Structures are given as C-alpha cells and as structure tokens.
Amino acid sequence: MNKPHPPLQQIPREILCAADYERLAPHFIASPGLAYIAGGCADEVTLAANRQSFARTQVLPRLLRDMHDGHTRCDLLGRTWAHPILLAPVAYQRLVHPLGELETARAAAATDTCLVTSTLASQKLEDVAQMAGAERWFQLYVQPTQTATVDLIKRAEMAGYTALVVTLDTAIKLPSRRAQEVGFAMPPDVIEANLADYPVPPPIVVEPGASRVFQGAMRQAPTWNDLAWLLGQTRLPVLVKGVLHPDDATRLQAMGVAGLIVSNHGGRSLDGVPASLDVLPRIRQAVGADFPLLLDSGIRSGSDIFKALALGADAVLIGRLQVYALAVAGALGVAHLLKLLREELEVCMAQAGCARLADIGPDMIYRHEATSC
Ligand SMILES: Cc1cc2nc3c(=O)[nH]c(=O)nc-3n(C[C@H](O)[C@H](O)[C@H](O)COP(=O)(O)O)c2cc1C
C-alpha cells in the first residue's frame, strides 16, 4: 500500500472542477480509509443509483435571457444565505486530516457556507463552533439515554448552533463490504469526541432465539414518540434527515419539524433504496411548495445541484466531496471545492436562463425515466 500524501498547502493544478477532488483523493487517503469513505453498503446498488439518477437528468438550456443581476442567494428558515450549498454531517474527519472538522469549519466560515457538525465528529462540537461561521447546524443521533440526548442538545444550543438535524435513517445499517474486505478499522486516535464523556451503555444482550435485529440493534432505535419528545427539548428548529417516503414526509411536517432532508445517506444505510433525486419530486408534491426541503446523496457538481433544485430541493448537502477536498488541501481545499461548486451552479443557471434560484424549475429538466417511484 502506498503511503498517502499529507494535505497540501495549495490547490493542486490538477483540480479543474469539483469532481476532480474525488479523482485525486486516492493519493491522499490510505486505501482502507478511502474504502470506508467512498463505499456504500452491501452491493452498492443505491450508491450507483444516486449517480445514475443525476446522469439521467439533464438540463435544458434557454437562450437570450438577461442575466446581469443574477445571484445564488437562498432563503431558508427565515434567513438569507449566499448560496444553497451546505456541508453535510460527516463523521470522523480526523481520518483524513489531523485537524479534521476544525479545518472544514474554517472553510465554511470563509465561504459563507452552513456547516452541519456530526454527533460523531472527531473534534468537539464546541471547538468546531468556534471556527465555523454564523450558520452552523448540529446533526443529532438520538443517544441510548435521554440524559445524553438532552445534554448534546443543550451543548449545541450553548455553542450557537442555529438548527438541529436529526438523522433517522441509520438506526441499523449494513456495513460497507468494500471497507470490510480491506480490513478497515477506525484508528484509535480518531474518536467520537462529542460522546467521550458519556457513560458507555452496556452491550445489548440478545436472548437465545431472539432476533439480533428486532430485539438487538433496533431495541434502542428512536420511534415517533421519541421524536415528539425530542421536539419538546429544544428551542431550535429541527430538521429530519433520511426521508424517502412521502407519507413520512407529511407526518413529520404535521409534527412541526422545520424541514426535511431527502437522503439515502449517500447509499450507506440500506442497499436497494431509490436515489434521493428520484423520490424528491414526490416528496415536494406531498409537502407543498413552501416547506423547506433539502437533498443529498450523489452530488458531485454544480449542475447536479441545479438538477436537485429544479426537481424540488431548496438547498443541497455535500458529503464525500467535502472529505476528499479536506484530505487534498485542508481548509483551503474545502473552500476551493465550495467556490467551484457555486461557480458550476452559476454557469448552469446562466445557460438555463435562471438569474435566481426561484427561477429554477422542472421545466428546465429533460429526464430519461429509467425507473419510476
Ligand atoms: C464518511 C461518511 C461519514 C458520514 N457520517 C454521517 C454522520 O455522522 N451523520 C449523518 O447524518 N450522515 C453522515 N454521513 C452521510 C452524509 O451526511 C450524506 O448524507 C452523504 O454523504 C451524502 O452523499 P454524498 O457523499 O454522495 O454527497 C456520512 C457520510 C460519509 C461518506
């Protein structure tokens, strides 16, 4: 195995577009770690479906429109942001950079980008908050005890996070076969820094004859009642991440969540579920035109962002690309990635005759319907 190159202090000349960070990442991340990051679960059918869906979806250019006052400003949760691109919660970033999430946060601050810090970050949420810009959300995994869940919420509030993102699609998760095959193990110094002070819950013992799934891993999984309880524990707006079914979307909306993230966890949770982009139009239809809806899974370019916005998303989140850019050139790399993505989106908007995000709609899309859902 070749030793990975440490993060550079400058942008390498080979990076000409956002997706180039994915192409260069294997030189900067040791192959077991890369398998863990890049891989999807099981046969990686959903991982591939995410990309196929973007490839099937094409942008229809329009001619001669006046673009001179164009911009990418985005209104979301009562605020106006410079652009609709967020950094998705990605755990264990010290796997690819010694400073991990602190560097990503610096890049977010420098580019007016909202950062979503993971419960499983390898740096403490308070330290990440110090580096991040004003827009920072905290991604919450419901903990085995209510005490630990509430403590995380209060810490996030104290540290100035402006929204909570509750991820609900990974109560049980198939491991990445790609990572298992190369013997990936998390290095001992890459820890779940936010959880380090909570008591380790006793291991779940499954009675003989009982299911390792239902009576095992799922025993502590949150339910609708837990979510209702959680909504009462915070003054922050709560978004739910991992929504794929329109009925879940409308039920969550009725409960009072502030927004939804249509996501299949980048193909890392359950294999064989549809691409996020494929289910997005139905979810938009279910929740109505004005309800905040974000999307992730499979975005690799500004034109992918345009496609997601055209099919109903208000904003998007970037997962793996942010880790690749972090590995290649630290905060500089992530900031450069965000600049490239934003410019690629602007080019697409200009070609499609959309001076504002609100002008982007389904009539700018040409879609080969290989699958329907
Ligand atoms: C290495 C890795 C770690 C992740 N950790 C988390 C996490 O802690 N919480 C979470 O909600 N999502 C997590 N995700 C999922 C991302 O937030 C996002 O949904 C996904 O990466 C989007 O797909 P993309 O990588 O194709 O952009 C993780 C993804 C990766 C690749």
The ligand as an SDF file (V2000), in Angstrom:
LIG
                    3D

 31 33  0  0  0  0  0  0  0  0999 V2000
  -17.5910    9.0100    5.8000 C   0  0  0  0  0  0  0  0  0  0  0  0
  -19.0230    9.4530    5.9860 C   0  0  0  0  0  0  0  0  0  0  0  0
  -19.4870    9.7110    7.2630 C   0  0  0  0  0  0  0  0  0  0  0  0
  -20.8080   10.1520    7.4400 C   0  0  0  0  0  0  0  0  0  0  0  0
  -21.2270   10.4610    8.7000 N   0  0  0  0  0  0  0  0  0  0  0  0
  -22.5060   10.9110    8.8840 C   0  0  0  0  0  0  0  0  0  0  0  0
  -22.9530   11.2850   10.1790 C   0  0  0  0  0  0  0  0  0  0  0  0
  -22.2330   11.2340   11.1560 O   0  0  0  0  0  0  0  0  0  0  0  0
  -24.2550   11.7100   10.2910 N   0  0  0  0  0  0  0  0  0  0  0  0
  -25.1010   11.7920    9.2190 C   0  0  0  0  0  0  0  0  0  0  0  0
  -26.2630   12.1780    9.3780 O   0  0  0  0  0  0  0  0  0  0  0  0
  -24.6760   11.4680    7.9840 N   0  0  0  0  0  0  0  0  0  0  0  0
  -23.4150   11.0320    7.7830 C   0  0  0  0  0  0  0  0  0  0  0  0
  -22.9780   10.7210    6.5350 N   0  0  0  0  0  0  0  0  0  0  0  0
  -23.8980   10.8960    5.3890 C   0  0  0  0  0  0  0  0  0  0  0  0
  -23.7910   12.3130    4.8000 C   0  0  0  0  0  0  0  0  0  0  0  0
  -24.2970   13.2760    5.6990 O   0  0  0  0  0  0  0  0  0  0  0  0
  -24.5810   12.4550    3.4920 C   0  0  0  0  0  0  0  0  0  0  0  0
  -25.9090   12.0410    3.7090 O   0  0  0  0  0  0  0  0  0  0  0  0
  -23.9880   11.6530    2.3310 C   0  0  0  0  0  0  0  0  0  0  0  0
  -22.5920   11.6030    2.3980 O   0  0  0  0  0  0  0  0  0  0  0  0
  -24.4230   12.3110    1.0290 C   0  0  0  0  0  0  0  0  0  0  0  0
  -23.9570   11.6200   -0.0810 O   0  0  0  0  0  0  0  0  0  0  0  0
  -22.6280   12.0230   -0.8970 P   0  0  0  0  0  0  0  0  0  0  0  0
  -21.4850   11.5280   -0.0860 O   0  0  0  0  0  0  0  0  0  0  0  0
  -22.7940   11.2850   -2.1730 O   0  0  0  0  0  0  0  0  0  0  0  0
  -22.6210   13.5190   -1.0540 O   0  0  0  0  0  0  0  0  0  0  0  0
  -21.6700   10.3000    6.3250 C   0  0  0  0  0  0  0  0  0  0  0  0
  -21.1610   10.0620    5.0390 C   0  0  0  0  0  0  0  0  0  0  0  0
  -19.8610    9.6610    4.8590 C   0  0  0  0  0  0  0  0  0  0  0  0
  -19.3440    9.4480    3.4590 C   0  0  0  0  0  0  0  0  0  0  0  0
  1  2  1  0
  2  3  1  0
  2 30  2  0
  3  4  2  0
  4  5  1  0
  4 28  1  0
  5  6  2  0
  6  7  1  0
  6 13  1  0
  7  8  2  0
  7  9  1  0
  9 10  1  0
 10 11  2  0
 10 12  1  0
 12 13  2  0
 13 14  1  0
 14 15  1  0
 14 28  1  0
 15 16  1  0
 16 17  1  0
 16 18  1  0
 18 19  1  0
 18 20  1  0
 20 21  1  0
 20 22  1  0
 22 23  1  0
 23 24  1  0
 24 25  2  0
 24 26  1  0
 24 27  1  0
 28 29  2  0
 29 30  1  0
 30 31  1  0
M  END
$$$$
